[in-house]
Amino acid sequence: MNTTSPFIFLFKQQGVGLIEVLITLLIFTTGSLALTQLQLRSLQLAYESHQLSRKVLLQGEAVERLWQERCYLVSLSELEKKNYLLQHFPSLFSHDPEDPQSPIQVWQQHQPVTVDC
């Protein structure tokens, strides 16, 4: 005699349930969003790095220009030096005289030797 009920086989799962699929999609979506955010942040940092590199190169060029034109610049007043540097490198220097990036501060920091002028 068979003691098993025919209703036992009705509750046996035969595949993936909807809840498992939804949880898998949730995990996959969260991971995809995290990777997208990581990529976006990477692009932002690469852009900032590029901008900083450009600014450093321009500042180096400005200091080289100070050295090249030191005899001319030494004959100028402080205001004329400031105007000259602001005119030739407007995006590099600050108009605030207390800022370390002001033309006067840069001139004092990188003051070239003018003995041979």
Backbone torsions as a table, in degrees:
resi	resn	phi	psi	omega
1	MET	NA	138.6	-178.7
2	ASN	-88.3	119.9	-176.7
3	THR	-95.7	-5.3	-179.7
4	THR	-84.3	141.7	-179.1
5	SER	-84.9	144.3	178.7
6	PRO	-68.9	-14.4	-178.1
7	PHE	-81.1	-13.2	-179.9
8	ILE	-65.5	-36.6	-177.6
9	PHE	-73.3	-14.6	178.5
10	LEU	-72.5	-28.0	-176.4
11	PHE	-95.8	-0.7	179.7
12	LYS	-78.3	126.5	-176.9
13	GLN	-77.8	136.9	-177.5
14	GLN	-128.2	56.9	179.3
15	GLY	148.9	-164.5	-178.1
16	VAL	-93.4	133.3	179.3
17	GLY	-83.8	163.8	-178.3
18	LEU	-63.5	-37.1	-178.2
19	ILE	-65.6	-37.7	177.6
20	GLU	-65.7	-39.4	178.1
21	VAL	-64.9	-42.9	179.6
22	LEU	-64.6	-40.8	178.6
23	ILE	-66.0	-41.2	177.5
24	THR	-62.3	-43.2	177.3
25	LEU	-63.8	-38.7	178.2
26	LEU	-63.1	-45.1	179.3
27	ILE	-65.0	-44.1	179.8
28	PHE	-63.1	-43.4	179.9
29	THR	-65.0	-43.3	178.3
30	THR	-61.2	-43.1	177.4
31	GLY	-63.7	-40.7	178.7
32	SER	-64.7	-42.2	177.6
33	LEU	-64.3	-39.8	178.9
34	ALA	-64.3	-42.6	177.9
35	LEU	-65.5	-38.4	177.8
36	THR	-64.5	-43.3	178.5
37	GLN	-64.4	-39.4	177.8
38	LEU	-63.6	-41.9	178.4
39	GLN	-65.4	-41.8	178.9
40	LEU	-62.5	-44.0	178.7
41	ARG	-64.2	-37.8	177.1
42	SER	-61.8	-42.9	177.6
43	LEU	-64.7	-40.2	178.2
44	GLN	-62.6	-44.3	-179.9
45	LEU	-67.3	-36.0	177.3
46	ALA	-64.9	-40.0	178.0
47	TYR	-65.6	-44.7	178.4
48	GLU	-61.7	-39.9	178.3
49	SER	-63.5	-42.0	178.1
50	HIS	-62.2	-45.9	179.6
51	GLN	-61.9	-42.8	179.7
52	LEU	-65.0	-40.0	177.9
53	SER	-62.7	-42.6	177.6
54	ARG	-62.2	-41.9	-179.0
55	LYS	-66.0	-40.6	178.9
56	VAL	-64.0	-41.8	178.0
57	LEU	-63.4	-41.3	178.1
58	LEU	-66.0	-37.9	177.7
59	GLN	-65.8	-39.9	176.3
60	GLY	-61.7	-39.6	177.1
61	GLU	-64.1	-39.2	178.9
62	ALA	-64.3	-41.7	179.0
63	VAL	-66.2	-40.5	175.9
64	GLU	-61.6	-38.8	178.5
65	ARG	-64.8	-37.8	176.2
66	LEU	-58.7	-44.6	-179.0
67	TRP	-68.3	-40.0	-179.0
68	GLN	-66.2	-38.4	-175.3
69	GLU	-107.8	28.4	-175.6
70	ARG	-62.8	-37.3	-179.1
71	CYS	-67.7	-37.5	177.1
72	TYR	-69.3	-45.1	-175.8
73	LEU	-69.2	-30.2	-179.5
74	VAL	-66.2	-28.5	-179.8
75	SER	-79.4	-9.7	-178.3
76	LEU	-89.2	157.0	173.9
77	SER	-77.1	170.9	179.7
78	GLU	-59.5	-42.3	-179.3
79	LEU	-65.3	-41.8	179.2
80	GLU	-66.0	-37.9	176.0
81	LYS	-61.6	-46.3	-179.5
82	LYS	-59.7	-47.7	-178.9
83	ASN	-64.6	-38.3	179.0
84	TYR	-61.9	-47.9	-178.4
85	LEU	-69.3	-37.8	178.0
86	LEU	-67.7	-33.4	-179.8
87	GLN	-72.3	-41.2	-176.2
88	HIS	-84.3	-25.8	-179.3
89	PHE	-134.4	66.9	-174.2
90	PRO	-65.6	-31.1	-177.1
91	SER	-86.3	-6.9	-176.2
92	LEU	-91.9	-38.4	-170.4
93	PHE	-104.8	150.1	178.3
94	SER	-91.6	149.9	177.1
95	HIS	-83.5	-11.5	179.3
96	ASP	-79.0	120.1	-177.2
97	PRO	-66.6	-19.3	-179.9
98	GLU	-86.3	-14.9	-179.3
99	ASP	-72.1	136.9	177.6
100	PRO	-61.9	-15.7	178.9
101	GLN	-95.3	11.6	177.0
102	SER	-76.4	152.5	-178.0
103	PRO	-58.1	-38.0	-178.4
104	ILE	-66.8	-42.4	179.0
105	GLN	-64.2	-41.3	179.9
106	VAL	-65.6	-41.3	178.5
107	TRP	-61.7	-44.2	-179.8
108	GLN	-67.9	-34.8	-178.9
109	GLN	-73.2	-39.2	-176.3
110	HIS	-113.8	32.6	-174.5
111	GLN	-58.7	115.5	-178.4
112	PRO	-74.2	157.2	177.7
113	VAL	-72.0	130.8	-176.7
114	THR	-121.6	26.2	-178.6
115	VAL	-66.3	-37.1	-176.2
116	ASP	-85.6	6.8	-179.1
117	CYS	-83.0	NA	NA
